[in-house]
Amino acid sequence: MKRFTKNIGMLLLAIWLIAWGLVALVPALSGLGLVLAVLAIAAGIFILLDR
């Protein structure tokens, strides 16, 4: 199995970007604001820690 990335921060950022795009396109997913906020904070922390 091929690894997408070794950097968990970049992986979380990629997931956040995909989720944000889906929320913008599908109005029924607008309740995911809190989940996206937590995911963005986690991605930022991991990127700052260079992990």
Residue, then its C-alpha position, 0 to 999 in steps of 0.5 A: m500500500k502506497r503512503f500518501t504522505k508521511n506528514i500528518g499535518m499535511l494529510l489533515l490539511a488535505i482532508w480539511l480542504i476536501a471537507w470544506g469544499l464538500v460543505a460549500l457544494v452540499p448545503a446539507l453538510s453545513g452542520l460540520g462547522l465544528v468538526l472542520a474547526v477542530l480539524a483545522i486546528a489539529a492540522g495547524i498544530f501538526i504542521l507547526l510541529d513538523r509531523 
